[in-house]
């Protein structure tokens, strides 16, 4: 429900002109960040060592396998069925259409105000539920530790090491250098804006609570770089962050690495032809978060559902690290988009090619 109300409310607040510019500029930056992340997932999935797997029994081994139907996944015949069965891509696409349409309507506040209140209510409920999460994680960890062999636990390190390396590479190399290449901001300034929020997100495990902090730091950075050039119209920083927040960030998408890891773990590594389907379906399904997306992708790639228990076990560490990377993702998206709106975005093709060559 939070996905529905937050997407519609945040997109509906924009004017028609700002909606178009945001869809063009912000959408281009967001797709670029997604592309970089998916390429990183593909590259890291080939770092797992070779080994000979034994048989792996799963309670879902006899389940009927379903092929991916993109039409029904994105355009369902019954949206309420999609809501009840957690078919996130269809729900997200519908909410985006409603939000952009609402932006051009009169008296839109009559709808937006109740949706904002409902979003705050859902966040409070979510916070209450997450207080019980440590108990559940402890029980899952205890059960897994008692039934898992040392050899299997050792193989789990392959995912943890690869995921940690991906977070460090994206969070401290790829994303901040992309900002310095496309904007007048320096590397040290980008890190200064992000570091406190990244630490807080990692410690608390909640990205949403650091939004006020990162908005304040970003506004200070733009104020320090204010020039005499006429500023263009566009969404303010405190609008860009909430609009970008519901979409999958780099930290979430990087955990998609667990799917090729799960295939490697059970001894059936994914072949190259399976990656486009997995990455495309994962991109749209991760809007609902890893907890919804990972079981969906395991089923899509015909992998044992029992592997989801391993994902929950690594989530204590992985989710916090992913939220820290999510801060850098939001900062990168906002700095580049806002620079484009006010006309300070750099268009140096040579510098961009140096950046692409350097990270490659």
N, C-alpha and C positions, 0 to 999 in steps of 0.2 A: 504493500500500500504506500509506503514512503516514496518509492520510485515514482508512482503515479502522481501523487500530489506535489512532490518537489519539482519534477520536470515541468509539469503544466504551469505551476505558479511562477517559477523562475523565468521560464521562457515567455510567459504571458505578461510579465512586468515590462518588457522591452517595447519600445516604439517599433512601428513597422520598418522604418529606415534602419534603426539600430539592429533589428532582427536580421535584416538582409546582410548588413555588414558583418554582424557577428557570425552568421552562418557561413559567410565566405571566408573571412579572415580567421576567426577562431576555429572553424571547421577544418581549414587547411592546415593550421598548426597542429590541431588535435590528431588529424589523420597522419601527419608526419611523425608525431611522437609515437602513435600506435605502430606505424610501420617500422620504426627503429626498434621498438620493443619486440615485435614479432620476429624480426630478423635476429635479434639477440637470443630469443627463445630457440629458434631453429639452430643457431650456431652452438649454443650451450648443450642442446640435446645430443650433440655428437661428441661431447667430451666424456661421456660415461665409458669406463673401461670395458673391454671385452671379457665375457665370462660365460661359462656353460651353465644354464639354468636347469633345475629339475622340474618335476611336475608341480603344479600349483592348483589346489582345489579351491573353488569358490562356490558359495551357495547360489550364485547367480549364473553359474556356468550353463545351466539348462534353460535359462530364460530365452524367449524368442527375440531374435535380433532385428532391429529396425534400421532401415536405411534413412539417410538424411533427406528430408523433403524441404527445400528452401522456401517454396511457396507457402506451405502450411506453417513453416517456422516463422516467417515474417508477416504473412497476411492470412490469419486464421479465419475460419468461418464463424467462430464463436469466441469473442474476446474474453468472456467470463470463464470459459473452459481453460483458456491460456493462463488466466490469473490463478485459477484453482490448481493447475498442474505445473505452475512455476515455469511456463514457457516465456522466459524473460524477453527474448528478442521481439516478439510480436507486441508485447505490452509497451516496450520502450518506443518502438516505431510509432505506435498509435499516439502515445503521450507527446512525442515530439511534434507530430502533425497538429494535435490539439493546441499545444503551447504556442506554436508559431501562428496559428490561425487566431488564437485569442489575443495575440499582441496587436492585431489590427481592428479589434472590436471596441465599440463604445461600452461604457459602464462595466468594464472588465474587472474593476475592483470588487464588484459584487460577488464575483467568483474567486478572485485571487485571495481576498482577505480570509474567507473560511478555509481555503486550502493551506494558507500559511499557518493558521492556527492548528489545523489538523496535522501538518508536518511537525510542528513543535510537540504536539501531543504524542505522535508516534515515536519521536526521538526520546521523549521521557520514558515511554514504555520500553523502548529498546534498551535504554540504560538500566532500567530495573531488571530486565531479563539477563543482561550481560553480567550482572553481579553474581549470578549463579554459574557463569561459564567456568571459573576455575575449578569448581567441584566436578563438573562434567569432564573437563580436560584431565583432571587428576584420575578419575575413574577409568577413562579411556587409556591414559598412559599406563596405569597399573595393570589393566587387562592386557594391553599390548606387550608390556615388558615381561609379563608372566607367560605369554604364549609365543614369544618371538625368540628365535635362536640368536646366538651371538653373530653368526654369519649373516643373517638377515639384517640385524641391527647395523653391522658394518657396511652393508650395501646401502642402507638409508643415508649414510654420510655422503654418498655421491650426490644426492639431491641437495643436501644442506650446503655442501661446499660450492656446488655449481650456482645455486641460488644466491648465496652470499657474494660470490664473485661477480655475478650479474648486477646485483644491487650496487656494489661499490663502483663498478665500471660505468653504469648508467648515471648514478647519483653524483659522482664526483669528477667524471670525465665527459661523458657524452652530452648530458643535458646542460650543465653550466657552460661548457665551451660552445654549445649551440647558441646560447643567449649572447655570449661575448662576440660571436661571429656576426649575428644579425642585428644587434642593438649597440648603443654606445656604452653600455654597462660593462664594468670590468669583472674579472673572475672573482676577485676578493669581495666585491659588492654583492654579487649573486650569492655567494656562500654566507655573507653576513646577514642577508635577508632571510635565509633559509635555516641557518644552523640551530637557533633556539627552538624553532617550531619542529625541526626534525628530531631533536633530542626529546622534546616533550611528547611528540607523537610516538616515538619508540618506547618511552617509559610508560605512557598511559595506554598505548594500544588503540588510541582513538584519534583519527585524523580530523574529525569535525570540530573538536574542541580547540584546535590551534588556528582555525580560520580567522578569528579576530586578530590574533597576534601577527599572522603573516600578512593580513590586509594592512595593518598599521605600519609594519616595516616596509611594505611595498610602496605605500603612499609617501613615506619619508624619502625613499630612494628617488621617486619621481620628482619630489619637491626639490631635492638637492641637484637634480639634473635639469631643472626648468631653464628654458632658453627663451630668446626673444621671438622665436618662430611662432606663427599663429597655430594654435592647437586645433586639431580637427575635432569634430563632434564624434562621440562614441560612448559606449558603456563605460562607467567608472570602474575603478578597481574593485570596489565593494560589491559590484554587480557581477563582474567577470568570475570571481572566485566561487560564489554560490551557484552560478550557472554551470561552471565546469565541474563542480564537485560530484554531481550524480553520475557523470560518465566514468567509465573504467579508467583508472590512472595506471601509470607505468608499473607501480608496485604490485597492483592486483594482476595485471596481465602477465607479469614475469612469473607468477606462480603457476601459470599454464604449463611451465616446464615440468610440473609434476606428472602430466599425462604421458609424455614420452618416457619419463623416468619409470612410471608404473608399467609401461609396456616393456621396458628394459628389465625391470625387476622380475617380471614373470617369465622372461625369456622370449618375448615376441616383440622385438624392437620395431618401431614404426618404419615403414619404407617411405621414400621421398614423395610418392604419389598420394600418401595419406595426410601429409602435412597441410596442404591447402584447405582441405575440408575441416581439419581439426582447428586450424588457426582462425578461419572465417567464422565457424560456429562458436569458437571460444570468445572471439572479439565481441560478438553481440550478446552472448549469454553472460559475460562477466559484468554486465551492467547491474545484474542482481547480486554480484559479489561471488567470491570463490565458493562459499558454502553451497550455493545453488548451482554454480557453473560446473564444479568438478564432478559431482555425480552425473550430471547431464553429459559431460564429455566422456566420462568413463563408459557410460552406456553407449554413447555414439560410436566410440572406438572399440567396442566389444571387449572391454577390459573388466576384470572382476570388481564388483561393487565393494568387496571387502577392502580394497586398496584405499578407500575413503577414510578408513580408520587410521591408516598411516599418515594421510594428509592432515587429519585433525591433530595428530600427535606433533607434527612439525609446525602446526599453525601457531603454537605458543611463541615460537621464535620467528617464524616466517611472516606472520601477519604484522608484528611490530616492526620488523625490518621493512616490510612492504609499505607500511604507513609512513615511515620516515622517507622512503623514496617517493611516495605520493606527494609529500610536501614539495620536493624539488620539481616534480611533474607540474603541480599547480603553479608554482612560481615561474617556471619556464614558459608555460602556456600564457600566463597573464602578462609577463614582461614583454614577450614577443607580440602578442595581440594588441596590448595597449600602445606599444611603440608604433605599430602599424596604424592605429587610429589617430595618433597625434602627429604622424608624419616623420618620425625619427628612425624608422626601420632602414637598415642598410641593405643595399642591393649590389654588393660586391661579389661578382661571380667567381673571381679568382680566390677570394677568401673562403667562399663556400666550398669550392673544390678542394682547397687545402684541408678544410675541416673534414670533408667526406673521406679523403684519402688518409688523414691521420687516424680517424676512429676505425677505419677498415683494416 
